[in-house]
């Protein structure tokens, strides 16, 4: 009987160790996914770094034309959002201008 109890205890210990390892790996996987998202965000925003104000405004005008022509692409709305963020951080556009742009062009894009 004690041999069966030892075997059961040993199996329970293995199961606990495997569950702990699975939790550990899941936590690290979530951390890596978070880092990957942050890196993608930085890479998207770097596209516009170093370009002149006129270039950024020209790109925004092209994006606006695409939105006005009925494009409902999530990628386009993401690019516009990133560009507006850069323009806001560089103080090329005021916060009110960015809000108005969102209201006019981006609020209803995914409906």
C-alpha positions, 0 to 999 in steps of 0.5 A: 500500500505504501508503494502505491501511495509513493507512486501517487505522490510522485505522479502528483509531484511531476504533475505539479512541476509540469504545471509550474513549468507551463505557467512559467513558459506562458508568462514568458511567452506573454512577455515576448508577445508584449515586447514584439508589439512594442517593437512593431509600434516603434518600427511603425513610428520610425517610418516618419522619423527624419522626414520633413514636415512638408513630407509628413503633411503630404503623406497625411494628405494622400492618406486622407484622400484614400480615406475619403475615397472609401478605404476602410483598411485597418492598416491605413487607419493604423498608419494614419494614427501613427502619423498623427501621433508623430505630428502631435509629438513634433507639435506640427499639429495641435491636439484639437486638430488631431481630435478633429481629424479623428472625428472627421475621418477615423471614428466611423472607419471600422463600422 
